[in-house]
């Protein structure tokens, strides 16, 4: 980790490793246990509606608790919030094993586990923002994306294998969070500047100043649009392919899966790609390419063209996502980074809900191909985001001292930055 902030290179490297591994550990709450749900339903005699509560009761506090977790991490440090949240997350997993006699108690513990989960994924972005600068931050976000995609792919397979023995077996995987959390508490290092330049009563005021910086609203819109479109596609692309294009469910699953997995390629080469141009240039290219893919899905009936559009969308989403996430991590100063990224996560969680809901409303008035055309048009028009976002490009430039050997500390928000 050569491109570090006020942490030493060794501290930055250790912290980044915890961020990458933490992404996978945090995913055990959904991806690992999801394949066991049908067996859980049968074993406990649950209805489908009651079974759905197992996930919704977990994700609701995860969305609501993200911002408080970020504010707390800015106040008392990333190490303590990240580490103890992991420990509590894992302990809840243990308690779930002993609560199956009362479904109400099971849901209460699951709700508490969702609160512990709330800040984990946003904090992995925060930790990388503390540890890295410039191109190294982009490479770090690429590695984080690879870790997330790895968890998305491997954990459901592992969960399905474990669930063949008993529905409870996949849930035991959450216990890994306990030793992992204690390792974070023992080995992770907070930035030395954290808490030294911010008054006890100044967290919310400084957090508000970050949101008034030039380009930040456009940056939040870019993240919102990405999740809005992505989850709309997950929900409705299979319907478009099967019901309108006449493809098989297997082909529809292949299209959605390939679109996700191909994102590993831009994630792997993110650092190299960063040297070819400005971050906002790649965001614009990604948005325009996604618009093309959406338009192809809306109009083209040929399976080969549909599959190529899926690969195009996956690469474009991975490309734009890495640079948007890198800008999110680099924009605020250290003292407000966790709360800013947590608020970003809350906004994106809202987009995950609103996207499918909006398309569902559109379908009351139009067809699925027309709905995809509308999304393609909105995505194409959104390429103009590069104009207000240009002011943030400098946040990902390596800022070196007079000797050119070391990176300067992360900039604070100055009054002339705020409009």
Secondary structure, 3 states (H helix, E strand, C coil): CCCCCCCCHHHHHHHHHHHHHHHHHHHHHCCCCHHHHHHHHHHHCCCHHHHHHHHHHHHHHHHHCHHHHHHHHHHHCHHHHHHHHHHHHHHHHHHHCCCCCCHHHHHHHHHHHHHHHCCHHHHHHHHHHHHCCHHHHHHHHHHHHHHHHHHHHHHHHHHHHHHCCCCCCHHHHHHHHHHHHHHHHHHCCCCCCCCCCCCCCCHHHHHHHHHCECCHHHHHHHHHHHHHHHHHHHHHHHHHHHHHCCCCHHHHHHHHHHHHHCHHHHHHCHHHHHCCCCHHHHHHHHHHHHHHHHHHHHHCCCHHHHHHHHHHHHHHHHHHHHHHHHHHHHHCCHHHHHHHHHHHHHHHHHHHHHHHHHHHHHCCCCCHHHHHHHHHHHHHHHHHHHHHHHHHHHHHCCCECCCCCCECCCCCCCHHHEC
